[in-house]
Amino acid sequence: MLTFWDLLANRISKLNSILCVGLDPRLRREQEVDPRSALVSQVLALVERTEPYAAAYKPNIAFFEAWGLAGIEALQTILEIIPEEIPVILDAKRGDVGSTAQAYARAVFEFWGAGAVTLSPYLGRDAIEPFLKYEDRSVFVLARTSNPGAVVFQDLIVEGEPLYVNIARTAAGWSDRVGLVVAANDLTAMKKLREELPQTWFLAPGIGPQGGDPAQVSQIGCRTDGMGLLANASREIADAPDPRQAARYLRDRLNENRPQKIVVSQDAHPAHQLKQFIIRGLIKVGAFQVGDFVLKSGDHSPFYIDLRRASSDVELLREIGRAYALILKNLEYDRIAALPVAALPLGTAASLETGKSLIYPRLPPKPHGLGRPVEGTWREGERVVMLDDLISTGASKEEALQVLRSAGLIVDSLVVLIERGHKARYELEKLGLRLKAFMSLEDFLPELVEAGIITPTMQESFLNFARGE
């Protein structure tokens, strides 16, 4: 069973980053007319820009609850769209007893689907225990917080030590799935708690405007393996002129003095190794091209990814089938519906790898012959997963979706090899589709820079184009 700590460690290793990005949206007056759309747009834009550097995201539930039902619906949409391989900590600071704590735990882990949550320890273990019943999830208990008024209670001397030390020691003893909130702007407290609890995970708010120096925080707060610490930044990134640059800067600052910085090991991460193999294979067959290309939408693009070329390399095609199998394994479905024409060989590879039969919609439906709208063997009421090569906009998949649903098939998921931008996720959500992608444009472009096919300036330009900037 993959636990939250496993997911977090994998993400940190993959990105070489211990940066946690807080999602605390604030709306301007003109956005208050439609708060749900404004919240979703603002947060997803931040996620898209910071994803290459964010080890985790931490939405603060208060900034959504403040907008009532519209805020709740917005948060639900956002959590569904954030890729499942990225850890999410719901900053809710819950703390109650009995059936109330059980209800809070069910809301956090079952309704919201968060991987971890912040909790208040003031009511004791009774308030924490219901959350620990979810064996693959974790909690961060408030120990030393970053607000100025925290010293009034947290620094009280109890049995010769500050209260926060007693809280931290006791809470960490309840389970190895208990982490601690430890302020990044109190290095004395952080040093003391790291010495006391050398293996415990810390969530450290307070870097940036609140005074925490990133390089010092990672040097003192990390475990000896470079893990064990998530340093959270919210406003410093969200309010920056370029959130992407701000996230990268903080990532790099946190890594300056980080003990035994983690280097991505392909052997340790088979999915990452597979991703690298596929990207390099696509480069080898010339799948990425630079120029002026007209997309299906009619828009012009400065680059084009032609995955049709993958079928000319048998080994590459086989590995692409494995990639699709990895993202399909957690979905419930009866058949794979590949979209003509580019995805047909890719869908065949995925079908052979998963053992699930392949069908495909006729686009547009043809009246001649048998006049079937969907080719292959299928039955009305079956659940199928749409499979395509890549996605730029949700609208490009609408025609195929209508054909499949009109035939009586249940379609609620789309899997692609490459996702060009997160805007499509929001558009697909309106169509009732969940998107699962094996890789993003952010994964693909750095390899092109390394291969000398594009320059770093072109990389940034292509990313901006994909985001619609």
N, C-alpha and C positions, 0 to 999 in steps of 0.2 A: 504494500500500500504506500503510495506516494504521499508523504505528509507535507504540511505547509512549510516546515523547515527545509525539507528536501527541495520543494519547488523554489524556495527562496535561494538556497545555495546554488542550484542549477542556474538560476537567472543571474546571480552575482558572478558566477564563473564565466558565463557566456559573455556578459558585457564588460567584465572587469570594473564593476561599478557597485558602490554601496549607497547610492543616492536614492532616497524615497521622495517622490514628488507629491506634495499635498494638493488635493483638489478642493479648493475653498472658493467657489465662484461668487462673485459680486456683480449684480446687474446695474447697468445704467438706467436712468429713468425711462428713456425711450424703449428699453427692452422689457419693461414691466408689463407691457400690453400682452405679450405672449411669453410668460416666463419659462414654460416647459421647453419650447424650441430654443430660447435664448440660452438656457442652462446647458442643454445638450450640445448646442453649437460651440459654446465657449469652452466647455470641458473637453470635448473631442478634439478641438483645434489644439488645445494644450497637450493632450495625450499624443496626438500625431507628431507634434514637434519635439517632444521629449522622449518618445519611446526608445530611441537608440541609447539613451543614457539612464533610463529609469529602471532600477532594480525592482521597484514596487511602486504602487500608487496608494495614496491614503485619502479617500474622500471623507470629508467631515460632514456628518449627516445633518448637522444644524443648518448648514447653508442651503440644504435642499428642503428640510422640513419647514423652514421659514416661509416657503411658498406654497404650503399646504399640499393638496392633491397634485397640483402641477409639478411641484418639486419632487414629490415621491415618484411620480411617473418618469420624470427626467432622470433621476438616479437609477431607477430600474433599467431604463434604456441604456444608460452609460455603462452599467455593470455588465449588461449582456453583450455590449460591443467591444469592451476591452478584451484583447486576446487572452484566452484561458491560461496561457503559459506565463502570464505576468501576474505575480502575487498582488492581491488587493487586501488592504487592512482597512476595515471600517472604523473610523474614529467616532465612536459613540459614547465612550466613557460610562457604560452602563454599570449599575451596582444596586442590586436589590436581593430579596430572599425568596425562598419557596417557589410557589407557582409563578410569581412575577419574573424571577430570574430565569425560570424554564422558558417562559414565553419570550423573553428577550433573546435567549440563546436560539430558540427556534426561528425568530425573525431574522437574526443576523446570519445564521448559517444555512437555513433552508429557504427563506424568502429572498433575502438579499444575495445569498451565495458567496459571502465573503470568505476569505481564507483565514483571516484573523480579525480580532477586535480589541479595542482598548477598553479596559475595565477599571472601576474604582474598587479598592480593597477595603474601604472603610467598614463595611458590614461583615468582613471576615470571609472565611472559606465558603460559607453558605452561598455567597453571591457569585462565586467563581465556579463552583463545582458543576452546575448544569452545562456550562460552556465546555468543560473538559470531557464531557461524555461524547463529544464529537472527536473521534480519535485521530482524524486526519487534519484537524484544525488547531489553531494556536490562539493564545491571548497575550496581550501586553498589559500588565498591571501597572498602574500609576505608582511610581516610587518617588522619584525626584523630578518635579515638573519645572517648566522653564519660566513661569510667571513670577513677577517680583514678590507677590504676596504669599508665595508658597512657603517661605521661611517661617511664617507665623506658627504653622503646625508641624511642617516636615522637619524642622530643625530642633524641635523639642527633644530634650535629652531623656531617654528612657533606658533605664538600667545601664547608664554610662555611655550610651551611644545615641546619635540622632535617630529620631523616629523613622526616617526614610530608610536607614540601614536595617532596622528591625523589620520593617515592612518588606523590603527587598529579599532579605534572607528567608523570611517565613514564606512568602509567596513563591519564591523559586523552589522551595522544598515541596510544594504541593504536586508538581508535575514537571517533567522535562519539556512539556509543551507550554509552560509559562515563561514569557519574556517580560521585560521590564521597560517602562518608559523612564528614561534617564536624561535629564536636560543636557543639551550640548553646550549651554552657556554657564555650566557649573562644573569645571574640569576637576575640581577637588572632589566633588561628590562622585563623578564618573570614575575617577582613578580609584577611589575607595571601594566602590561597588565592583569594579572589574577585578581588583585584588581579592575581594571577598567571594565573588562568583565568576570564576575564570571561563566557564563554558556557556553562561546564560546569554541569550540574545537580548540586545538593547535596541529600543527605538528612541532615537535622539532628536527631539525637536529643538529649535533654538539656534541653528546655524544662520549666519547672515545678519539680518537686521537686529535680532535679539542678542547678538554678541558672541556667538560661538564660532571660533576659528576652525574651518574645515580640516586643515592639516593637523592641528593639535587634537581635534576630536577623534580622528581616525587613529592617530598614533596612540592615544590613551585608551580609547573605547573598544578597539578591535581586539579579538582574540589573537593568539600567536599565529593562527593560520590565515589571518586577514579577513576572517568572517566574524559573525557575532554582533555586527553593528549595522543598523540602518540609520542614516542621517537624513532627517526630513527637512525639506525646504518647500515653502508654499508661495508666499507673496514675492519673494526674491526672484522666483522663476516666472510666475504668472504675470507679474507687473513689469517684467523686463521688456525693453524694446524688441528683443529677439529671444523668446523663451528657449529656443533650441541652443543658442549660444550660451545662455545663462546656465542651462543644465549641463552642457559639456564642460564649462568652466568649473562648476562645483564638483562634477565627477573627477576632473583632473586634480583639483585642489585636495579632495578627499584622498586621492591615491598618492599624494606626494610623500607622506610619511607612514603610509599604511603598512603594517608588518606583513612580510612575505606576500606581496601582491599576487593575486591569483592570475595565472596565465591560462587562457582557454586551452583545455586539453581535448583534442578530438577523440582520443581513445576513451576518455572518461565520459564523453557525451555523444553517443552514436547518432542522435538526431542532428546535432551540429555537424558532425563529420559528413553525414549524408547531404546536408544542405550545401556544404562547401564543394562536394563532389559534383552535385547537380549544377551549381552556378558555374564552376569551371568547365563542365561539359557543355553547357549552353554557350559559353564564350567560345569554346573550341569549334563548335559547329556554326558560329556566326549568327547566333540568335538575336544578339543585341546590335542594333544598327542606329547610326546617327544621321539625321537629315531633316527633311520636311515631309511628314507623313499625314495622310488624311485618315482619321479614325472612323469607325462605324457611325459614331455620333455626328460626323461631319466636321468635327474640330480638327485643327492642325496640331501635330505633336512634333517636338524636336528629336524624339527618339522613338524606336519601335522594338518591341520584343516579339520575335517570331518563333513561337514554340512549335510550329509545324516542323521546323528543322530537327527537332529532337528525335523524330521517328527514323531519321537516317543513321542514328547511332544506337545500335541494339543495346549495348550496356547502359547507356544513358537512359534509354527508354525504360529499361528494367528497373533502374534506380528511381526513376520518377514514379513508377508503379508502387514502389515501396513507400515513397513519400506520401502518396495519396492514402495508402493503407494505414499509415500512422495517424492521419487526421480522421480517417473513417472509423477507426476502431472503437471510438467512444460514442458513436452515433447508432441509433436504432433505425434500420431500414431494410427493405426487401430487395431492392434492385438499385443499380446505378444508372442514371440517365445522363449520358454524355451529350454535350451540345455540339452540333455540327458547325464547322467541319474540323476546326483545329483540335478540338478535344476528343475526337473519336479515337485516334490511336492512343492518346493518354488514358482515356477511359477503358480501353481494352487492356492496357497494361495494369490498371488498377483492378479491373475485374479478375484478371488472372492471379493477381497477388492476393486478393481478398476472398476469392471463391464466390463472389456475388455476380449474378448475371447482368448483362448490359442491355439497355434499351436506349433509344434516342428519338427525340421529336423531329418531325419533318418540318423544316423551316424554309419557306412557308409551306403549310400543308398542301399536298398534291392531290388533285381530284382523280388522276388517272390510276390505272392498276387497281390495287385493292382499296386505295383511298384511305389507308390507315393514317391517323394523325401521329401515331407513335409506333416506330418499328421495333420488332422483337416480341418476345412472349411476356405478357403481363396480365394482371387481373385488376379490374376496377376495385378501388379501396385499398390497394397496396401502397405502402410508403416508399417513396423513392428519394434518393439524394441527387440533386443536380450536380454535375461535374463539368467544370470549364477550365481552360488553360490559365487565364488571368482575368482580373476585373479592374475596370477604371471607374465605371458608373453603374449604379443599380439598374438604370433604365435599359441597359444593353441586354439584360437577362429577362426582361418582362415578357417578350414575345414567346420565348421557350416556356416560361412558367405558365402562361395562359394556355398553351397547347397541352401541356401535361395535366394541368388541373381540369381542363375541359374534358379530358379523357377519363376523369374520375379518379386520378391518382392523387395521393396526399404528398405534398411537397412543402417542407418547412426548412430545408437546409441546402446550402450551396457550398461546395468545396472547390477551391482553386489552388493552383501551384504558387502563383504570385499575386499579391495584392499591391496595387499601385498607390492607393491612398485610402484613409479611413472614412472619407466622405461616403464611399459606396456602402459601408456598413449601415449608416443611417438611412440611406435610400432603400436598402434591402429590408430593413426593419419595417418600413411602411408597407412593403409587399408581403410581410409575414415570413421572411426568410432570415435564418441565421447564417452568417458567413464564417467559414473555417478556411484559413489560408496556411500553407506550409511555410511561406516566406513572404517578406515584404520587399518593396523597392529599396528600403534602407539596408536590407541584407545584400542586395544584388550589386548596387552601385560601387561600394568600396572595393570589391573585387575587380571591377572594371578600371578603377583608378590605379590599383596595384598592377594590373596588366598593361597599363599605359594606353588603354583604349579611349578613356576620357580623362580630363583634368579635374582637380578638386573643384575648380570654379564651375565646370560643367555639371559636376555632381550636384552642387548646391542649386544650380539653375534647374536641373531636371526635377529635383525634389520639390522645388517651389512650383514648378509647372504642374506636377502631379497633385499638389495640394490646392491648385486653383489660384495661386498667388501671382 
